[in-house]
Amino acid sequence: MNAIAWLEKKAPGFANLSGEEREAIMQFSLLWSLFESGALKTNGNAKAIVDLTAHWGNQGGLANDSFAQALAYFQNRYVENGGFTYHFGHLHFRNGDRQELVERVLRGETDAPADIAAAVLIIVFRYRNNYLHGMKWAYELKGQLGNFTTANAALMKALEFYDAHGSAP
C-alpha cells in the first residue's frame, strides 16, 4: 500500500482533501525542508529567520515589495478593523517567535523590507510547526489551501534570495 492510500484510510479528513490541497501540502513539506536545511543552516527558528532577512537586507537584495503578495494575503487573513482575527491566535506563537514583529508588520507599522520578509517567513514557520507537530490535523487540514499556496510561493521567493545572497553569517 502506498502512503496516500494509507492516509486516505487512517488520517482524519485526508480523504476529503482535493488533489490541489494534497499537492500544496506535500510541496510545502519539501520546500520548507530545503529552506531550513540551506538558508537556515538546519536551525529553523524565528531568530534565524530575522538574522537571515537582515543579512539579505544588508546585501541590498530586498525591496519593500519582495514579499508583497504573501504580506497582502496574511494581512487579509489575520487583520480586521485594526485588530487581529480569530485565525491569528491559531498561529500559536511561542516565546521567542517574534510575535511583536509580525504584529507590527501586519498592521503596517513598519515597511522595512527585512522586517516584512521576516514576518512573512515567521508566519510560514508557524505553519510548519503547526502542521508538522499536529495542530493543523486537529482541523483535518480543512481550509488550508490558501495558506499552503501562499507559504509555498514565499518559500520559493526566499530560496531565490538564498541562491542570490546566501545565508546569514
N, C-alpha and C positions, 0 to 999 in steps of 0.2 A: 504494500500500500504506500502511496506517496504521501507527503506531508499535507498537501492541500486536501486530499480526500479524508485524511485523519482529522484535520482541523474542522472540516465540514461536519463531521460526526461528533466531535468532542468539545470544541471551543464555543462558548456561548455567543450566539449571534453571527458567527463566521459564515455560516451557510447563507445568511440573508444579505451579505455584502455583495455589491456588484463587482464585476470584473475590474472596473475602473478603480473602485475603492481598494480592492485587494492589491492591485498593481501599485497604487500610490503608497500603500503601507509597506510593501516589500521594497520599493525603491528607496523609501525613507531609511529603512534599516541599512541598506547598502551605502547610501550617500553619507549618512551620519558616521558610519564606521570608517569610511575613507577620510572624512573631515577630521574626526577625532584622532585617528592614527597619524595623520600627517600634520595638518595645520595646528592641532592642539598637542602634538607630541605625546599622544595617548593619555593626556591629562585633561579629561573633559570636566570642566567646572567653570563657573562664571568668571572667576579671576583670570583664568587662562584666556577666556573669550575677550575680556576687557583689555588684557595685555596685547592680544593678537590684533584687535581692531585699532588700538592706539599705535601699534607698530605700522599697520597699513596706512593710517592717517599720517604718521611721521614720514612715511615713504612717498607721500603725495598721491597715493593710489585711490583714495576715497573722495567722493563728491557727495553733496547733500542728497542727490537722487540715486546714489548707488544701490540702495535697498528700498527705493520709494514704493514699489508695488507691494512688497511684503509689509512695509510700515502702514500703508493705507489699509490693507486687509486687516492687520492687527488692531489698528485704531477703530475701524468699523466694528470689529468683533468685541473689543474689550472696553471701549469708552462710549459713554452715552450721557449727554447733558452735563458734561464736566466731571462726571463720576465714573466709576468702574462698574462694568456689567457683572452679572452672575457668573459668566464664563471666566472672568479674570481670576476669581477665587479658586477656580478649578485648575489653575496652573500649579497650585500647591508649591509656592516658593518656599524655600528653606533658608535658614540662616546662611549668609554668605552668597546668596543668589543674586544680589544687587537689585532687589525689587524696586528700591527707590529710584534707581537709574531708569529702569524700564518704565515706571510710572511717569517720570519727567518727560521721557521721550514720547510716550503715548499721548500725554496731554499737550505736547508741542512746546514745552518749556525749554527745550534745548534743540538746536538744529545742527550741533556739531556732528560731522559725518562719522567720526569714530564712535560717538555715543549712540547714534542711530543704528549703525552696524552692530554694535554690542547688544543693544536692546533687542533687535530682531533675532540675533543668534542666541541670546539668553532665552527668549521665548521658545525657540526651536529646541534648545537644550532641555527646557521644561517638558516639551512634548516627548523628547527622548526618554527622560526619566519616567514620566507618567505612562508611556507606552511600554517600555522595557521592564518597568517594575510593577506592571499590572493594573495601575489605576484606570487606564483607558478601557481595559477589559471589563471593568465594572459597568461601563456604559455599552458594552458589547460592540465597541468601536463605531457606534452609530453617529452620524453627523460629522464625521472626521475628514471627509474628502477634501474640503476646502483647506482645512488645517494642514493636512499632509501635502497637498499640492503646493501650497504656499511655502511650507517648510522646505520641500524639495527644490523649488526654484531658488530660495535663499541659500540653500546649501550649495547648489551648483554655482551660484554667483560667488559665494565665499571661496569655493575651491578654485575658481578662476583668479581671485585675488591672491590666494595662496600660491598658485603657479607663478603669478607675476611678481609677488612681493615677499614670499616666504613666510615663515612663522616668526613669532616674537623671539628675540634673543634670550 
